[in-house]
C-alpha cells in the first residue's frame, strides 16, 4: 500500500520537546527539556479524594457528557476567574483536553490555509506546529522585555493582513517575560481597530515569583467576552496536574459555539471523569494555597538555577531571570548551534530544548530553553555540572 | 469585532444526536436518541478500585505522558486483541480520546480538501461531520444486509478515485447490520488492489447477541498491520464507560506515527489518568465476563423493543432486528419526514434521531434510529407508548 498523505504534513515537524521527552523516558538523564511540573508537589491525596467524591455520586458519573464540558466545573472556573477580575459565564467557556486543544480548535474554525497568523519571536513551539498543520503563514513580530513592539505590530498588520495573533503575555514560553500594562493595552487597541483576533495563552499566569507585579490579562482589559476580539485559554496542567488534561477557553459565545461544533467532530468531549474530579477538587481543596506552595518551590528552584548560571559565567552566554513560569531562555555565543550542543549534553546526561523550534522563521540557533521546575535541588546542581561539561566543550578556548 | 470564520465551518452541521442530548438533558424525556450505554451496568466499583491502584503507584501517575498513550495499556489492548485473532504491537497503536478522535486524526493526516471519501449509506453521522470539516467530498456506496455492494464499490472507485473508505462492518451505526465474511474479503481485495485506505470503525463488535456469527475484522483479514491498507479503531466507551474517553487505533506504523504527530498538535496526549485506570482495570477485572453481562442485558432490551415494534405493527413501517450493537433502524412510510415527527415525539416525552444526518447525500428522510441500550424495561415500554402516540398522529388514517 502506497500511502498518499495530506498536505497538512508538509513542513510539519514533530515537537522537539516531546521527542526529547520520549528519548529520555526511563533513562538516567536529568532533563531541563520538558515543561514538566514537579511531581512531588502534585496534590495526589486531594485528587484521590476528589475522585472518590465523584464515584460516590453514582454510576451516571461514567456516562457521556456535554461537548462544552461538565457544567459545574465550568461554573467553578468562572467563579475562580471572577476572583481574578475576569468576568465570564459558562456559555462563554469550553473545556478542552489541555489548552493545547484550545489552540487547535480555534485554528481549525478560524484559519484557512494561506491565512496569516502573527506570533511573538520566539513563541511556544507547539502552537507553531498547530498553525503549520493548518497551512497558515506564520509571521513573527519583534518585541523587547516589555512585550510586543506596537510599531512592528502595526507594520506587520498593514503588510500581511493577519487574521489572528497568538501571544503569551504573562511568563511567556520560552522567554519568561511579562508584558507591561501599557503594551497589553496598546496591542489590544491595535488589534481591535484592525479586527485581528487575539489568542491569549495563559498557562503560567499563576506561577509568579516574589512581588512580581502582575497585570490584567488582555482578555480582562477587553471588557466583556461578548464581542471581544480576545480569546483566552488556560489549563490545570501547571497548577493541579497534567495527567487530567483539562484546559479551558473563554471568548465571544459565537466563537465558543463554533469551537464546540468542531470539538464534537474532534473527540465528542474530553474526559468527564477528569472534569468531575477537578470540580470536586476545586470545591473541597484550597487551590490558591496549593498554588502559593508551588510558587515558593519553583521560585527556590529558579533562584538556584540563576545562581548556578551566574557562578558558571560562561563567556558570551546571556540570560534573563524569569519573574514567573517554568523556563530560562539562554543565548549562547553567536555561531554555537544549540541543536549541536544537545547530543553532547545528552552524552553527559542532561537534556534541554534547543531554541530554533520556538521560531516561526529566521531562527536564532544559538538559543536554548532550560526548565527548572521538574528537577530537585540535587538534580539542578548535577544537571548544571553536566551542562557545564557539554558547554565547555563547544565554547571557544579563552 | 466581525469574525472571519474558516471555510471548514461551511456546510458543517452540529451533530443532531448531541444537540438532542443537550435538549433533553435534565428533562423527563425518555431518550432513544443517543448511543448511550446503560448506566446501571457501568463497573463503577472496578473503575474506582483501578483508580486507587493508580494512585497507590505514586505521584508520577499525574505527570505528562506520551502522545502515543500509556505503554502498559497499549500492551494490554494488544494482548486482548491478540486473543481475538488480531496481531498488533504497541508501535502499531495510538491511544485516542475515544475512537472519534481516531477518525479525526486519520482524516487530518490523509485527506486534503476535495479528496473523495467513500462511505456506507447510511453511516455514522459524526464521521460525516469530520469529513465535512476537512472539506472532503463524501460519496455513498450502496449495500444490502450483507454489507457493501462490491460492484458499486468498484464503480465508485473508478468514477471518483477515492483516497479512503469509512466502514462499520460489525453491528453498524445506524443500521445494526453485520457484513458477511465474503463481503469483508471482497471489499478488502478491491481496496487493496486500488490502493484505497480502509478505515474500519468497530465500536460495537463486542456487543453481539445470542449465537450471532461474527467474522474477523477486515483489519485481521488483511494479515498484518505493517503495509496493511486497513486502519482499525475501537473504544472502551461501550464496554467499560464513555466518561474515560479512551479509544485506540491500529494500523501501519507510518500511519500511526503521522497520526501521533498530528495528535501532538491537537492535544499533546489524552488523559493518562484514564489510561492508567483502564490498564489497572484490564489487569484486575474480568472484562470479558463483564461484556457477557452487557450482551445479555442489551439483548433483552433489544428483544423487548422488537416485541413492542411487532405489537404496534404501524402500517408501512419496517425494521430489521439487529444482531448486535445498540440501535434499531426504522423506515417510516414514504413521505413521512422523521425530523418533523421528532418535535411531536418530544412533545409526548420521547426522543430519537431522525435518519437524514446519517446520509452523506440523498438522505432518506423517512428513517429514524432508535437506541434500546440506555432505557430500562419500564422506560422502553413507556417510551414506545409515547412514540406510538406521535407516530399515530402522522400516519395516514387507515
Boltz contact constraints between the chains, C-beta under 6 A:
constraints:
  - contact:
      token1: [A, 1]
      token2: [B, 227]
      max_distance: 6.0
  - contact:
      token1: [A, 1]
      token2: [B, 229]
      max_distance: 6.0
  - contact:
      token1: [A, 2]
      token2: [B, 195]
      max_distance: 6.0
  - contact:
      token1: [A, 4]
      token2: [B, 163]
      max_distance: 6.0
  - contact:
      token1: [A, 5]
      token2: [B, 109]
      max_distance: 6.0
  - contact:
      token1: [A, 6]
      token2: [B, 109]
      max_distance: 6.0
  - contact:
      token1: [A, 6]
      token2: [B, 110]
      max_distance: 6.0
  - contact:
      token1: [A, 6]
      token2: [B, 111]
      max_distance: 6.0
  - contact:
      token1: [A, 6]
      token2: [B, 112]
      max_distance: 6.0
  - contact:
      token1: [A, 7]
      token2: [B, 112]
      max_distance: 6.0
  - contact:
      token1: [A, 8]
      token2: [B, 108]
      max_distance: 6.0
  - contact:
      token1: [A, 9]
      token2: [B, 109]
      max_distance: 6.0
  - contact:
      token1: [A, 14]
      token2: [B, 261]
      max_distance: 6.0
  - contact:
      token1: [A, 15]
      token2: [B, 264]
      max_distance: 6.0
  - contact:
      token1: [A, 18]
      token2: [B, 67]
      max_distance: 6.0
  - contact:
      token1: [A, 18]
      token2: [B, 264]
      max_distance: 6.0
  - contact:
      token1: [A, 36]
      token2: [B, 64]
      max_distance: 6.0
  - contact:
      token1: [A, 39]
      token2: [B, 59]
      max_distance: 6.0
  - contact:
      token1: [A, 39]
      token2: [B, 60]
      max_distance: 6.0
  - contact:
      token1: [A, 39]
      token2: [B, 63]
      max_distance: 6.0
  - contact:
      token1: [A, 42]
      token2: [B, 59]
      max_distance: 6.0
  - contact:
      token1: [A, 42]
      token2: [B, 62]
      max_distance: 6.0
  - contact:
      token1: [A, 44]
      token2: [B, 59]
      max_distance: 6.0
  - contact:
      token1: [A, 48]
      token2: [B, 55]
      max_distance: 6.0
  - contact:
      token1: [A, 51]
      token2: [B, 51]
      max_distance: 6.0
  - contact:
      token1: [A, 55]
      token2: [B, 48]
      max_distance: 6.0
  - contact:
      token1: [A, 59]
      token2: [B, 39]
      max_distance: 6.0
  - contact:
      token1: [A, 59]
      token2: [B, 42]
      max_distance: 6.0
  - contact:
      token1: [A, 59]
      token2: [B, 44]
      max_distance: 6.0
  - contact:
      token1: [A, 60]
      token2: [B, 39]
      max_distance: 6.0
  - contact:
      token1: [A, 62]
      token2: [B, 42]
      max_distance: 6.0
  - contact:
      token1: [A, 62]
      token2: [B, 241]
      max_distance: 6.0
  - contact:
      token1: [A, 62]
      token2: [B, 243]
      max_distance: 6.0
  - contact:
      token1: [A, 63]
      token2: [B, 39]
      max_distance: 6.0
  - contact:
      token1: [A, 64]
      token2: [B, 36]
      max_distance: 6.0
  - contact:
      token1: [A, 64]
      token2: [B, 242]
      max_distance: 6.0
  - contact:
      token1: [A, 67]
      token2: [B, 18]
      max_distance: 6.0
  - contact:
      token1: [A, 97]
      token2: [B, 267]
      max_distance: 6.0
  - contact:
      token1: [A, 98]
      token2: [B, 267]
      max_distance: 6.0
  - contact:
      token1: [A, 98]
      token2: [B, 268]
      max_distance: 6.0
  - contact:
      token1: [A, 100]
      token2: [B, 267]
      max_distance: 6.0
  - contact:
      token1: [A, 100]
      token2: [B, 268]
      max_distance: 6.0
  - contact:
      token1: [A, 101]
      token2: [B, 267]
      max_distance: 6.0
  - contact:
      token1: [A, 104]
      token2: [B, 266]
      max_distance: 6.0
  - contact:
      token1: [A, 108]
      token2: [B, 8]
      max_distance: 6.0
  - contact:
      token1: [A, 109]
      token2: [B, 5]
      max_distance: 6.0
  - contact:
      token1: [A, 109]
      token2: [B, 6]
      max_distance: 6.0
  - contact:
      token1: [A, 109]
      token2: [B, 9]
      max_distance: 6.0
  - contact:
      token1: [A, 110]
      token2: [B, 6]
      max_distance: 6.0
  - contact:
      token1: [A, 111]
      token2: [B, 6]
      max_distance: 6.0
  - contact:
      token1: [A, 112]
      token2: [B, 6]
      max_distance: 6.0
  - contact:
      token1: [A, 112]
      token2: [B, 7]
      max_distance: 6.0
  - contact:
      token1: [A, 129]
      token2: [B, 265]
      max_distance: 6.0
  - contact:
      token1: [A, 130]
      token2: [B, 265]
      max_distance: 6.0
  - contact:
      token1: [A, 133]
      token2: [B, 265]
      max_distance: 6.0
  - contact:
      token1: [A, 163]
      token2: [B, 4]
      max_distance: 6.0
  - contact:
      token1: [A, 195]
      token2: [B, 1]
      max_distance: 6.0
  - contact:
      token1: [A, 195]
      token2: [B, 2]
      max_distance: 6.0
  - contact:
      token1: [A, 227]
      token2: [B, 1]
      max_distance: 6.0
  - contact:
      token1: [A, 229]
      token2: [B, 1]
      max_distance: 6.0
  - contact:
      token1: [A, 241]
      token2: [B, 62]
      max_distance: 6.0
  - contact:
      token1: [A, 242]
      token2: [B, 64]
      max_distance: 6.0
  - contact:
      token1: [A, 243]
      token2: [B, 62]
      max_distance: 6.0
  - contact:
      token1: [A, 243]
      token2: [B, 272]
      max_distance: 6.0
  - contact:
      token1: [A, 243]
      token2: [B, 273]
      max_distance: 6.0
  - contact:
      token1: [A, 244]
      token2: [B, 273]
      max_distance: 6.0
  - contact:
      token1: [A, 245]
      token2: [B, 271]
      max_distance: 6.0
  - contact:
      token1: [A, 258]
      token2: [B, 9]
      max_distance: 6.0
  - contact:
      token1: [A, 261]
      token2: [B, 14]
      max_distance: 6.0
  - contact:
      token1: [A, 264]
      token2: [B, 15]
      max_distance: 6.0
  - contact:
      token1: [A, 264]
      token2: [B, 18]
      max_distance: 6.0
  - contact:
      token1: [A, 265]
      token2: [B, 129]
      max_distance: 6.0
  - contact:
      token1: [A, 265]
      token2: [B, 130]
      max_distance: 6.0
  - contact:
      token1: [A, 265]
      token2: [B, 133]
      max_distance: 6.0
  - contact:
      token1: [A, 266]
      token2: [B, 104]
      max_distance: 6.0
  - contact:
      token1: [A, 267]
      token2: [B, 97]
      max_distance: 6.0
  - contact:
      token1: [A, 267]
      token2: [B, 98]
      max_distance: 6.0
  - contact:
      token1: [A, 267]
      token2: [B, 100]
      max_distance: 6.0
  - contact:
      token1: [A, 267]
      token2: [B, 101]
      max_distance: 6.0
  - contact:
      token1: [A, 268]
      token2: [B, 98]
      max_distance: 6.0
  - contact:
      token1: [A, 268]
      token2: [B, 100]
      max_distance: 6.0
  - contact:
      token1: [A, 271]
      token2: [B, 245]
      max_distance: 6.0
  - contact:
      token1: [A, 271]
      token2: [B, 271]
      max_distance: 6.0
  - contact:
      token1: [A, 271]
      token2: [B, 274]
      max_distance: 6.0
  - contact:
      token1: [A, 272]
      token2: [B, 243]
      max_distance: 6.0
  - contact:
      token1: [A, 273]
      token2: [B, 243]
      max_distance: 6.0
  - contact:
      token1: [A, 273]
      token2: [B, 244]
      max_distance: 6.0
  - contact:
      token1: [A, 274]
      token2: [B, 271]
      max_distance: 6.0
